[in-house]
Structures are given as C-alpha cells and as structure tokens.
C-alpha cells in the first residue's frame, strides 16, 4: 500500500539518524513506536446477577461489537459495579494518520510522523464508542439513557496531572503565565484555545479597567463642585410631584441630593469618551486576538484544520463500509425552528414585562409601609435593588430552561455532524441568554421615564399601576444599579457555586471511594511485570485508578461551552451599556484572574477528564463577539444620546443657559439647568386633581426649636414640578423638547458613524496574522513539497 511505502521510507530515514556508532543503523519496527499504554476509555455499569437479564445481554453484546473492531476489553467486577477498560489497537491510529495525510484540510497536522498522543487516542476511541451500535440499532448514548451502562469516561494521567497542578492549576499561580503547550497536550487544542482566549481577554482588560477607573475618578473629582449637584442640593423650594398613586406625597428636590451626586459619578462628559474608547477597544481586542491565535495555531500546525473533515475521517476509521451523512436542508424544519425560537423570545420579553410590573408593585408596597420609614423614604431605590435581584434569579432559572429548549430545537434541525450541532446550539443559546440578560436593561436604558406620561395623563399598566419615573438627575443611575447588582451577583455567586459544589461532591465521593479501595487488595509491583520484563498495570492498579476517576464529577461535550457562555456574557456586560458603568472592566478583570485558576483546578482535580478535541479556532464564538462589538456601538451611542443628560446639558450650555450665544457672565454656564428641565402641574387643573389627592399634596416639614426636633407640620401645596419639557398650560411638548430630540438623534448617528469608521480602520490596519507566521507557513509548504518530490524519487529508485 501507498502509506506502507511512505512509512518504510520514513523509518529508513530515522534509522540513519539513530546509527549506533558501529556503522549499522538501529532498524525500527512500526510496533516499536508505541509504548505500553493505559486503557483509553472506561465504561461503568451496575452489576447484574441474572445472566439472562436483558440488560446483561445488551452489555455483553456491546462488548462483542467492540471486539469485532479489534478493541481490547478488560472487565473487572468490584462489589456491585462492573468496569470495562477499552484499549484501541495500533492499526486504528495508523489509518487515522494516513487519512490525515491525504485529506484536504487536515494534512498539515503535526500527528503524521510520530505516534498518536494520548489525547488523539482518547478522541478516536470516544468517537468509536459513540458510533458503535447493537443489532437493534441502539447506540451507547441510548444504552446509557436506558440504564444499560451508568457512565463512560477517559482517564486522567497522573504525571501530566501533577505537572499541570504545579504550573497552572493552583491558586498560588494566579499571576504566572499559563502553560498552553502542556494544556494542549493534555486537554486538546479546543481547551487550550479557550484558555488562550480567556488569558488574552483578561490581559487586554487591563487598559480598559485603567481608563474606566480614570473616568470614575474624573466624576469623583467634580463631585462637590458640580453646579448641577449644588443646584439639586440647594433646591429646598422646588416641590416635586408624588412618584406613585398611593402612599406617596410631594417632596422637596433637595432630599435626593445623594442620588444626584451618584448620578454625576456615572453620567458626565467623560463617559462619552469612555464609550467611544470601549467600542474601539472591542475591535482591537478581536483583531489582536486573531493575531495572537495565529501564532499558536501555526506553532501547533493546525492552521487549516477542519472539524467536520476530521469527523468524516473518524467515521471511515470506525467503519470502512459506512456511508457519509449527506447535507440536507428542510424549509419546513427551518420554519418550525424559527417560529419556536421566536415564541421563546416572546416569552422572555414577557418575563421582562413581569419584572417591570414587579418593580412597580414593590415600589407601591414599600411606599405604603408607614412603620418602615427608611424603606418608605427610599422606596424607589429599594425597588430598583430588589428588581435587580429578581432579575438575577430569573436569569438563573431561565438559563436552565433556555438550555433545554436550545437542545430540543437542535434535535428538530437534525444537523449533519456534532460540529454543526454545536454551532447551532451556541447561536440559539446565546440569543436566548442575551435577551434574558439584557431585556430588562434595555427597558431601563431606553424606556424608563419616557413612556410614563405626565400629571393628568399618566400611563398605567392594566389601568392600575403607574409607570416609574426617572430622577431629575437622569435614568443612568438606575441602569448603573441594575448592572452593578447583576454583575456582582453573577460573578461572585456563580464562582462560589462553580467551585464549592464540585469540591464538596468530590470530598463526599472520595470518602466512599476509600472504603471501596480497601477491598481492592494490595499490589506488590511484581504483579504488574510481564514475562517480557515490561510493566503493565495489574487489575488491582487498574481498578484503583478507574475508581479515582469514576468518583470525580461528570463532564459532557458541552462542559466547555458553559465556560465560554459565561465569559462571553461578561464580555457583553463589559462593552454594552458600559457608558453607564465605567467600573465594569475592572470588575471583569478581577473576576477573570480568579476564573482562570478556578476553571483550571476544576478541570484538573475536581472533574473527569474532558475528551480532547482538536480545532484551530474558538468557532462560532468569534462571530458572536463581532456581533457584540457592533451592538456595543449602537447601545452606547443610544445610552449617551438618549438615556443620559449629556445632550440636554450641551444644548442648555450653548443655547438656553447663561452662556448662550457667546454671552459672557459671572455665572456658571450650567446655572439654572435643573429648573429648566422641570415643568409644573397645578392642582387647579381638573385632570391633575384626579391623579393627586389632597392628602398627597401635603408637604411634611419638621419644626426645630433651639436645635431640637419639636414637631412635624404639614403644608398643603397647590402645584408641583416634574421632569419634562412641557407647557404649563396645556401640557404640550415644548419646542425645546423637539430641538433636544433632534440633537439627540443627530448625535447618535454621528457617534455610530465615527466609531464604526474607527473600527473599520483598526480592522484594516491590523493584519489577522503576523508576517513571521505567514513566512513560517510558507516555509512549511516549501518543505512539504520538497519531501513529496523526495518521496517520488525514492519510489522511482525502488521500482528500478
């Protein structure tokens, strides 16, 4: 055969290199390239005493099917469990290597000349096991689902585990570089690329976090000197309208002085520059990531690797008589999936409305609690906080629901390969999670306080609950509170549960495992030595190793997907709406420093070994990140132009304020801005009197005598202010409102075009692959062509 000739030529070349010094080369046989190895995979099932039982017959039949494929199967019984070790023959990997050489996309792999590494053996055997069926058509997944087998797992390697623990999977290695080559050799390229991406993302969060802190400090520097804050805090004569229908009274504007100060921290001129910076940062991150990835992909020789083609190769290796799964497309299935996905999104948006309603109910409930004076006084802020907590709980519940729905939709699609299924599942799951996470934030950013109406014509849900209003200082603080609570809860609680639950489970299982291992007997090493002098683990050593792996926490094909989803959603938080929360990159940076080691410890010590997968990219996640970058530009432009008071302040400074039309005065240019944003409602208006009762128009005032509280008196007021640009006579929107609205939209269009242009320039300016990587690739191609010519000459000489 062709590949036998090629192997013979390569062995002769290697024999020349390994000359023993006496003029005679050390001839290498193909079998000598493989050293004795542990078993590639282990299956576990409950022991069945009755040999005539259907479960036992299916277990025996499945093992017979494996033996027909020349798989070595070793059965060991321990108490009420049966373990089967599966070891693949060398010819399976020879076929795999040869098909890699002749394939279109995988022929540059570095696995062609050397023996198959343990990670490749596990991947191939895993595929063979999953694609081995009984005569009834039942495959291994169905047999596990029916209880014929309990579980299947590949084994950890103790030496490599120890190396990874010392270099990587420990808390003391928090600031040490990650050993990507060792990670790749043990867990495969897919896991290595995840940590490569996560490490690069964390590294580039440093400049984003530094700039975010500077913006926060900028707001803090003008905390006391801002004329807007001084105007709010000094407005003791400005009486604001009640914020709800029942239990709310009129209030003085200066009572919310602290709220106005908090708004200034996150809604100032610096946030505009920071939003532009983060939009460009997202593009630079992706472009620089492509270059960073290209270095390692070229080093690992998987530049042209194709997941679907490798899957096709393994199908042939598993069954040479198999037929390829053809590509199919059904418009009916696609339409059904689209309709169901749309229905799910409608349900998620409906939950957002429920969250909005819950905030209204909480606010009304707290405002009516006379015995909880503190909560009654800060009912709006408490409603925002509790609403954010409810949003987090909804996210946790919907994450599990979304996962089940996404799997079901993928089953309806009937994708051709696992790689296609994974891409489809990723897109669906991310879409569902994005709407679950951001629907409430979108409402707060773009709808809160803008659709609530005005005195005399308030908008009410179900004709009962009045929609919440924004503070006179703006709605950005509400958005900040929502983001801060969700991000802190999501990162803190998720990391705690993600680490402690597997840790406690392992501790509990290890206690059980130690009791069982005492019954395994003792190995005196002689039992592990064969007649030819080579060492091969005896049954006692095998079962101990298998038991240690069996009692670790289970993993599946989508375990790594969960880590990606968590980090990509964090990336969304870090870029989308970042104008309202400049400290988000800093929190993400701190979280990721611990997240890397937490995931490493979990994968190496707490969980069973992931099946090593080979790939050359992070897959469809790259497209998802690019989409997030585009959404970040749109969202931040809208937050600055529509949600924040940046544009109204700018218009007031240059068109309506003391400095309008270039007028020079001794006053600050923003003096009078707060009053300019307020309109007045009069109780003499019949429509207003229907919305506010006389009791609500009573203003409480404390009487202090000689510095000591004496009593509280109530003053009845006949008018109150609310934030809006409306006429005091007929409540129609003023010309100033329309002028500001036009400037808002003009700013959004200008902002997005400028930022998108900068993104395109950055993407064009930075090549996806460094020149040295391209030159290395060129040299590899040149050497390959020379080897092919050399091999042709060798065949010609042998024939002659």
N, C-alpha and C positions, 0 to 999 in steps of 0.2 A: 504494500500500500504506500501511497504518497507520503503520509506522515511518518511511516516507519523508516523510509529512506531519510527523511529530514532528521528524525531523532538519531539515526545511526551516524549521520554526518556531524551532528552537534556533539554526540558522545565521543567521537574520534577527536574533535577539536578540544574538548575538555580533557581527554586522556593525554594529549600532547602537553597541555598546561600542567598536568599533575604527574609528570615524569618523576620516577623515584630516585633519579640520580645515577642509575646503572645503565641508562640507555633504553630501558624497557618501560613503556608507559603503563600506568595503572589503568587497566580496562575497567570501565564502569558498566554495570548492567542496569537496565531500566528499573529493576526491582530495588537496587541499592539506593535509589534516590528517595526512598520512603523509609522512614524510621518507624518502629512500633509506636502506635498512637492509641490514645484512649478512645472510647466509643464516641461516635459523632452525635448521637441523639439517644434519648431515653424516653420510653413510654411507661406509663403507670396505670394500673387498674386495681380494682378490688378483687381479692381472691375469690374464686367461685369453686365451691366444693363439688358441686354436681357436674360431672363431665358431660352430661347430656344436656345441660342448660344451653339455651340459645346464645346467651352472652359469651359463654366459654367457647362455643363452636365458632363464633364470629372472631374471637380473639385468635384462635388457632388458625382460622382461615386467613386472617390478615397477615399473620406472621409467615404463612406459607407463600402468600403473594410476594412478600418482601424477599424470601429466599429464592423465589424464581428469578428475581432481579440480581441474584448473587450477593445479596446483603447478608452479612454475618449477624445473627441474632443470638443474644445470650440472655437466658431467662433466669432470674433469681427471685425466690419467694422469701418474704420476710413478714412473719405474722400474717396479717390479713391483707397484705399488699403484694402485688406481683410487679416486678420491674423487668423491662426488656431493654437491653442495650443494643443499639443498631450501629453497625460499622460498615461503611461502603467499601467495595473493592477498588483497587487502583485503576482498573480499566475504565471505571466511570469518569474519573478525573482526566484520564488520557483523552477520552472522547471529548470531554468538555474543553480541554486545552486546544485540541485540534480544531474544533468548530469555532473557537475564538479566533484562531489564525485566519480562517477562510471567511469569516463574517465581514460584513460591510462596515459596521460601526465599532465593533469591539476588538479589531485586530491589532490595536496598539496597546493592549493591556500588558502590564508587566508580569503576568502569570504564565507566560508561554514557555519560558525556558526552565524555570525552577519548578519544584514540586508544589502541589496545591497547598496553600497555607490552611491552617485550621479554620479560619473564617470562611474561606471558599468551600471547604468540605461541609461545614455546617449548613451553608446556604443551599448547596446542591441537595444534600440529604433531606433537608427541610422540605424542599420542593418535591422530591420523590415521595416522601411520606404523604404529603397532602394530595398528591395525584396518583396514589395507589388505591384501587377500589376492589371491593369484593365482587363476586359474580352477580350479586343482587344490585350492583350499581352504587352501593353505599361507600362514600369515601371517609377519610379519617375524621373530618370535621363532623360529619353526620354521626359517626360512631361515638365520638366524644359527647355530642349532644344527646345521644340515646343512652349514655351511661356505660357503653361497652368498654371504653377507656376513660380514665379520670383526667389525665393531662399528658402533655408532651413538653419536653424542654431540652435545650442543649446545655452542655456542662461548662462551668467556669474552669479556667486553668489557673492553678494555684500560684505558679511562678509569675505569670503575667499579672494576675490579680495583685500580688504583693508589690510588683513594680509600679503599677498604676496607683496603688494606695500611697506609696512613698512619694511619688512625683506629682500626684494630681488629686486623688480622692481623699483629701483630709482638710480640716478647717485651717490648719497652720499653713497651708499652701495657698492662702487667699490671694496673695499678691505675686505669686510665682507664675511664670509662663506655662501655658498648657502644652503637654507633650502630644502634639497632634499625630505624629507618626505612630506612636505607641497606641493611641486611641484608635487610629485607623486599622492597625494590625489586629487589634483585639475585637473591636465592635464593628468594623467595616467602615467604608467611606461615608455612608449616609449619616451615621452618628458623628463621625469626625467632622463632617461639613457643618452639622448643626452647631457643634461647639466652636468651630472656626467662625461661623457667622455670629454666634452669640458673643464670642470674645471680641470680634471686630465691632459689633454694635455697642458693646459696653465701652470699648476704648474711645469710640467717637462720641459717646455721650459726655465725655469729659468737657470738651469745649462748649457743648450745648448747655451743660449744667453750670459752667462758669459764667456764661453770658446770662443765663436765667437768674442766677444769684445777683449779678450786677444790676439787672433790671429791677429786681426786688429791692435792692439797696437804694436804687435811684428813687423809687417810690417812697422808701422809708426816709430818705434824706429830706424830702419836702413834706414830710408827714405833718409837721406843725406849722409850716409857713405857707401852705397852700391856701390861697384866698377862698377856694371853694369850701374847704373844711371849716375855715373861720366863719364863712357866711352861714353854713348849716348850724354850727355850734352856737352862733350868736343870734339865731333867728327865734328868739323867745316869743316874738309877737306874731309869728306865722302859725296859724292854726290849720292843721291838715284834716281832711275828711276821714270818717271812720273807714277802717280797712275791711270790715266784714258787716254782715247784716245784724247779727245778734251778739251781744256781749262786747262789742267794740264801740268806743267813744271817740270823739275828736281828740287830737293830741298835738302837742307842740313839736315843731320840726327839730328843735334843738335837743329833744330827748333821744334822737338817733345819731348823736354826734359820733359815737364809737363806730357805728355802722358806716358812716361817711368816711371815717379815717381808714377803715378796712377797704372800702371801695377804691380809695386813692392808691393803695398799695398795688392793686391789680388792674386798674383802669387809668393809665396815664400815657403820656406821649411815648414813653419807652417801649410799651407793649407793641406799638406799630412796627418799630424797627425789629423787635424780637420775633414777631410773627413772620416778617419777611426773611429774617435770618434762618428760622426753623424750616421754612419752605425750601430754601436753597440748601440747607443742611441735609434735608431728606434726600434730595437729588444727589448731592455729593456723597452721602453715605452709600447709596446704591451703586453709583459709578465706581467709587473706590473699593466697594465690596467685590465687584466684578473683577477688578484688577487683583485684589488680594486672593480671591478664589482661584484665579487663573494660575497663580504661582504654584499653589499646592496641587491643583488638578494636573498641571504639566509635570510636576515632580512625581506624582503618583501614576503618570501615564494613563490617564483615563479621560483625556480631552474629548474624544469622540464617542465616549461610551453611551450606549442606548439601552435603557432598562427593558424595553419591550423586545429588543433583539436577543438580549441575554435570556429572557423568559422563553423565547422561541427555541434557543439552543438547549435549555434545560428540558423542554418538552421532548425534544428529539433524544436527548441522553436518557431520559426516563423511559421512553417508548419509541424506538426507531420506526415503528409502524403507525405512529399516530398521524392524525390529520390536523393541519393548522386551523385554529379558530379564525374564521373569516370575519372581516369587518362588516358590521351591519348597522343600519340606521332605520329606525321606525319613527315616522312622523307622529303616529298615534301615541307611542310611548313618550316621545319628547313633549307633545302637547299635554299629556296627562301629568308628567313630572312638573312642567311649567305651571300648570293650574294648581297642583297641590302645593308647590313651593310658594306661589302667590297667596294661597289660602293661609299657609303658615305665617307669612309676613303680615297678613291682615290680623291674625290672632295676636302676634307680637305687638303690633301697633295698638290693638285693642287693650292689651295689658298696659301700654303706656298711658292710655286714657284712664285706666283704672288707677294707676299711680298718681296721676294728676288729681283725680277725684279723692283719693285717699289723703293727699296733702290738704285739700280744701276741708275735708271732714275733720282732720286732725287740728287744723288751724281754728275752725269753729269750736271744736270741743275744748281746746285749751283756752280760748278767749272767754269761754263761759264759766271757767272754774274760778270762782271768787276766792276760794280757800287756798289756791295755788297762785299767789300774787306774782311770784317771779316768772312762772310759766305763762301766766296771763299777759304779763308785760312784754314778754319776748315770744309771743305765740307764733309770729311769722318765722323767726329764726329756728325755733324748735320744730316747726312743721317742715322746714327745709331739711334739717338734720335727720329727722325721723323718716322723711321721704327718701333721702339718700340711703338710709339703712334698709328700708323696704325694697328699694331698687336693687341693692346688693343681694338680698335674699332671693328676689325674683330672678336675678341673673344666675345664681347657683342652681335653682330649680330648673330654669329653662335650659341651662347647659346640658343637663341630662336628657331633657325632652328633645332638644334640638339634635342631639347625637343619635337618638333612636330614629327620629324622623329622617335625618340625612341618610342613615343606613338603609332604611326602607325605600327611599327614593332611588338609591343606587341599585338596589335589588330589582326595582322596576325597570331601570335602564338596561340591565344585563350587559355590563361593559365587557369588552373582549378579554382584557388582562387585568392583573392586580394593579399595575401601574396606572392604567386608565381609571380603574375604580378609585384608587387613592386620590387622583387629581379631581375627579368628580366629587368625591366626598369632601375634599378640602374646600372647594369652592362653595358648596352648599352649606357646610358647617360654618365657615367664616361669615357668609352672608347672614345666616340666622343669628349668629352671635353678635355681629356688628349692629344689626337692628335692635337686638335685645339690649345691648350696652348703650347705644347712642340715641335711641328714640327719645328717651326722657331728657337727655342733654340737649337734643335738637329743639324740643319744646321749650326748655328753659332759655336757650340761647336766642331763639327767633320768634317765639310766640308769647312767652310770659310777659304780661303787662302791655301787650299790643292789641289784644283782641278782647279785652275785658270791658270795653265800653267806657261810659263816663256817668257822673251823677245825674240821675233822671233817666238813664238808659243803660243800665248795667247788663252785661251778658251773664246768664246763669245757666249752669248745667242742670238739665231736667227741670228748668224753671225754679230751682230751689237754691243751689249753691252758687254764690258769686265768685267769679274767677279772681285769682290772686293778682295783686298789683305789684309793680316794682317800687323799690325805694326811690325817692327823689334823686339819689346819687347814681342810680342806674341798676341794671339787672346783672351786671357782670359778677358781682359778689355772690349772688345766688348760684350762678354757674360754677364759680370757684369752689363754693362749699360742697356742691354736689360732686364735682370732680375729685376734690381732696378726700372726702369721706370714702367714695368708692375705691379710689386708687389705694388709699392706706389700708382699708379693709381687705381689698382683693389681694394685695401683695403680702400683707402681714399674715392674715388668717390662712390663705392658700399655702404659703410656705410652711407655716406651722403644721397644718394638717398633712401636707405633702411629705413631710419628713417624719413626724412623730407617729402617724398611723402605721406606715411600713416598719418603723423601728420597733414599736410595741408588738406588732404581729410577728416579726422575726424573733423577738425575745420569747414570746409565748411558744412559737413553734420549735425553737431550739431546746426549750425545756423538755418538750415531748420527744424531740429527736434524740436527746442524750439518753433518755430511758430506753428507746428502741436500739440505739447503737451499742448499749451494753450487752445486748443479746447477739451481736454480730460476731463475737469471738475476737481473738487476738491474732494478728499477723506477725510472724517472726521473720519476714523478708525472704526466707528460703522458699516459702510457698509462692512467691512472686517471680522466682527464677526458673526459666525454662531449661530444657535439656541442652539446648544450644548455647546456653550462657546468657541469653538476652533476658531482660527484665520485662515482665508483663504483669500488670496488677492482677492479683487473685480475686476471687469472689468477695472475700472479706473487705479488701481495699476498695473494690468497685462499689459495693453497697454502701459503704461509709461515705464515699464521695457522692454517690447518687442521692443519698439521704440528705446530705447538706444542701444540695441544690434543690431537692424536692421541697424542703421546708422554707425556702425563700419565697418572697412574694411573686405572684404570677405576672407575666407580661404578655403583650399581644402585638400584632402587626401595627397597631395604631398607638402604641405607647409613646413613641417619639412624636407623633402628631400632636399629642396633648401638650408636650413641651413647646413645640412650635406655635401652637394656637395661643398659649399663654403669653409668649413673648411678642407675637405679632399684635395681639390686642393691646399689650402695653405700648408697643410702638405707635399704635393708633392714638392712644391717650397722650403720648409724648408729642405728637405732631398736630393732631386735630384738636381744635379749641385750646391750643397751648397759649394763645393770646390772653386767655382768662386765667391761666395757671402757669406762670413762668417757672415755678419750682418743680414742675413735673419731671423734667430731665434729671434733676438732682435726685429725686426720689427713685426714679428708674435706675440711675447709676448705682445707688446704694443697694437697691434690691438685687441687681444683676451680679454684683460682686459676691453676694451670698448664694444667688441662684445657681451659678456655675458649679460651685463646690457642693451645694445641696444635691443637684442632679447627678454629679459625679459619684458622690458617696452612695446615693440611692442605686445607681446602675451597677456599681462595682460590688457593693457589700450587702445591700438590702433586697435586691431583686434578682430573679433568674436572669441569665444572660440573654440579651436581645439577639435575635437572629441577624448576623452581619449582612447588611445589604450594600451592594455596590452601585454607586451613582456618581455623577460628575457635577451635580448642582443641587440646590435646595428645592428644585422642582417648581411647581406652580406658585410657591410662596413668593418667588421673585416678582411675578405678575401682580400678586396681591399687594406686595409692598409698593410697587409702582402705582397701583390704583390708590393706595392710601396717600401717597405723595401728592397726587392730583386732588384728592378730596381735602387734603390739608390746606392747599392753596385756596380752594373755594370756601371752606369753612372759616378759616382765619380771616379772609377778606370780608366775609359776611359778619363775623363777630365784631371786627373793628368798625366796619361801615354801618352796620345795622344795630348790633346789640349794645356796643359801648357808646359812651357820650363823647367820643373823640371828635366826630364831625359836628355835632351841635356846639361843642366848645369852640371849635375852629371857626365856625360861622359866626358865633357870637363875638369872638375876639375881633374879627376883621369886618363885620357887617352891622352888628347891633350893639356892641359894647361901647364903653367909653373911648376906646381907641379906633372906633370905626372910621373908615375913610381917611386914615392917616392922622386923625386928631391926636394931639399930644396933651395929656392931662397928668395931674399928680396921682390920680387913682390907678390901681392895678387894672389891666385890660379886662380881667375876668370879674371885676366887681359887679354885682347885681345879676350874675348868671343864674343862680338858683331861683331867684324870684322871676326871672324871665321865662323859666321853664314851667312855671306854675300857672294854672288857671283857677278861677274862683267860681264856686257854686253857691247860690243864695237860697235860703230856706223859703223865701217869698215865692220862689218858683214852685208851681204845683207838682211838677214831675220830681223835683229834688225832695220835696216834703214826703213823697210816697216812699222814697228809698231810705230816708233817715228819719228816725223817730225823735221826738223832743228829748227823750232820755239820752239818746246817743249824742246829741248836740250839747250836752252838759260837760264842761271842761273842769276837771278836778284840779284844785290848786291848794298846796299846803301853806298854812299860815304859821310863820315862825316868829316868836316873841323872845327877844333877848338871846337870840341864837339857839332857842329850844323850840322843838316842834310843839305847836299848840293845838291845831285842829285842821281839818280839811274842809274847804268850801267848794261849791260848785257854781260855775258861771255859765249861764246859757248864752251860746253864740248863735248868730243868725247867718253866718257864712263860713265857708271852709275852703281850703285850697287842695288841689290835686295836680299830679304831674301830667301835663298835656298842653299842646298848643291849640287852644280852643277859645272861641269868642265867649265873653262873659254874658252875652245877651241870649243868643240862640244856640250856643254850644257847637257852632260850626267850626271846622278846622280853619285855622288862620293861614294867611299867605306865607308866614314864616315856616309853618309846618311843611308846606309843599316845596318851599325853597330848600329847606334842610333835606327833605326826602330826595330831591333831585341831586343834591350834592352827595348824599349817601350812595346812590346808585352809580354816579359818576366815579366816586372813589373806588367802589368795589370793582368796576370794570377796569379802571386804570391799575389798581393794585394787582389784580389777577393777570392782566396782560404783561405788566412789568416783571412779575415774579415768574410767570411761565416762560417769558423770553430769557430770563436769567437761568432758569432750569435747562432750557434747550442749549444755551451757550455752554453751560457747565458740562452737560452730557456730551456735546460735540467736542469740547476741548480736552476731555479726559478719555483716552482710549481704553477700551474694555480689557485689553491685555497688554502688559508691559512688553517693550521691544525685546528684552532678553529672553522672555518666554517664547515669543514668536521665533526668535533665532534658534532657540533650543529645539523647538518643534521642527523647524526647517532642517536642522542638523540630524534629528531623529529620522526624518523622512529620507534624507540623503543616505544615511547609514543603512536603512532598511532596504532601499533599492540596491545598494551595493551587495548586501547579504543575499538578496534574491538572485542577483547575477552570479554571485559566487556559488550559490547552490545549483544553479543551472549548469555551470561549468563542471561542478562535481558530478552531477548525474550524467553528463555527456562523457566524462572521463571513465566512469564506471561501466557505462554501456560499451564503450570502445574496448 
